Amino acid sequence: MLDIDIADLKKISELIYQKYNYDFRNYAMSSFKRRVLRIMELKKLSVDALLKKITEQPAFINEFLDELTVNVTEMFRDPSFWRIMREEIIPAIQLNHKQFKIWHAGCSSGEEVVSMCIMLQEMGILHDVTLIATDLDVNILERAKQATYPIKNMELNEKNYIRFQGTKSFKDYYREENGNAVFHKDLFMNVSFRRHDLVLGEIFNKFDLVLCRNVMIYFNQNLQNEVLKKFHESLFKYGYLAIGSKESLIWCDYASRFIVVNNEEKIYKKIKD
Amino acid sequence: MSKFNLNNSYKAVVIGGSAGSFQGVVKILSQLPKGFPLPIIMCLHRLKHVRNGFVEALSIKSVVQVTEPHDKENIKKGSVYLAPANYHMSVELGLHFALSTEEMINNSRPAIDITLGTSAFVYKDKLIGILLSGANKDGALGMKHIHDRGGLTIVQEPSECMIDTMPKAALAVTKIDHVLKVDQIVEFLKELDKQYR
């Protein structure tokens, strides 16, 4: 059975950091290990061969990142979250700012961006919102931009949409093309996709709402702490932060600068600068 | 009653189950000795989109309140944990949980192999793994990890299982120390509990 020890995992993350300036050194070990093993299995590489390939083939790094980062997601994941967004959070933001900005941090293949745009469209406010979707991985960003997904994924997405109680038929939002669902471009008129590194990247804008659901679970607690500081700085006062339903901020230094708006859906509000 | 030849070196119990395991788990949790000294870490197959209700149903008769841990939550002695819906649940070296939304394994998220495998890595020979009734082979590999790292392995007696695919798969890939009916698993845990008194 393929295995790798912690020392070798550290060697890999250190090498990637030194050579390519991607920092996986503070990733949660259990999932990082599974990802690396997965790559070794896919590419039929030993630890030494993997280290050699990373060292000698700079072109390999994008492929490596694409496999390393977890890109499994669904549209309208946790429909109850999206209902709260529609009924409480977005209306609350609009009380203060009719036009506002959303950051999808770690947007992966863009399913959450699609969900958000559909929701905003149905609320009739899509044109009032600027959305910035970022990810570390350029390949996955490219896929997100295409907004094209295997048709077989649509069954689950549509089920979620129905539970979200969307007002249209889910099929209205895409056309079928070669076994894919291609979402209509006009949904994304106010979305810009950018490469951004949550770990090493700078603060680049201020937002009314930051969504970072099930991204920080791949980080260890030190890194979660650091990233929360960045989100804090990237939010306007009284802006909202949404994380995954089983994530928690309570052990972070900056937790006291937020209040819990909805504990079930893990939606927080920045109350202190 | 020393037939299990137990000692007090164990640090955790991990339980996997799928179709047909609910009654067994309820029985185990309801007859758990008060103040059971080890954490019980459970990964049971469940509907992906139903977040609520399962933990409550398990808690009704349980001696200890069952909780679904948050990501990075510390593992406490005597607590009973259940892998939350639509997340894989790993145990990390710092004795806390890490959740993930990686690909399904054996069509499952949470996958039993992940919870069992990471527990085996962390607890080594200080772990007891129990695999109950189920309709697929998830958990078999996890049980192998537990055995390979020196832990103790138990599967539910296949003839008692509603669906015996899961324990049989484990029996096929690794050495299982005890094949027990649920009542005997309860007895085992009571016996284990005594080692810590």
Chai-1 contact restraints between the chains, C-beta under 6 A:
chainA,res_idxA,chainB,res_idxB,connection_type,confidence,min_distance_angstrom,max_distance_angstrom,comment,restraint_id
A,A28,B,A98,contact,1.0,0.0,6.0,A-B,restraint_1
A,S30,B,S90,contact,1.0,0.0,6.0,A-B,restraint_2
A,S30,B,E92,contact,1.0,0.0,6.0,A-B,restraint_3
A,S30,B,A98,contact,1.0,0.0,6.0,A-B,restraint_4
A,S30,B,T118,contact,1.0,0.0,6.0,A-B,restraint_5
A,S31,B,S100,contact,1.0,0.0,6.0,A-B,restraint_6
A,V70,B,E102,contact,1.0,0.0,6.0,A-B,restraint_7
A,V72,B,T101,contact,1.0,0.0,6.0,A-B,restraint_8
A,V72,B,E103,contact,1.0,0.0,6.0,A-B,restraint_9
A,N214,B,T101,contact,1.0,0.0,6.0,A-B,restraint_10
A,I217,B,D71,contact,1.0,0.0,6.0,A-B,restraint_11
A,I217,B,L99,contact,1.0,0.0,6.0,A-B,restraint_12
A,I217,B,S100,contact,1.0,0.0,6.0,A-B,restraint_13
A,Q221,B,K72,contact,1.0,0.0,6.0,A-B,restraint_14
A,K246,B,H70,contact,1.0,0.0,6.0,A-B,restraint_15
A,K246,B,D71,contact,1.0,0.0,6.0,A-B,restraint_16
A,K246,B,P84,contact,1.0,0.0,6.0,A-B,restraint_17
A,K246,B,Y87,contact,1.0,0.0,6.0,A-B,restraint_18
A,K246,B,L99,contact,1.0,0.0,6.0,A-B,restraint_19
A,E247,B,D71,contact,1.0,0.0,6.0,A-B,restraint_20
A,S248,B,H70,contact,1.0,0.0,6.0,A-B,restraint_21
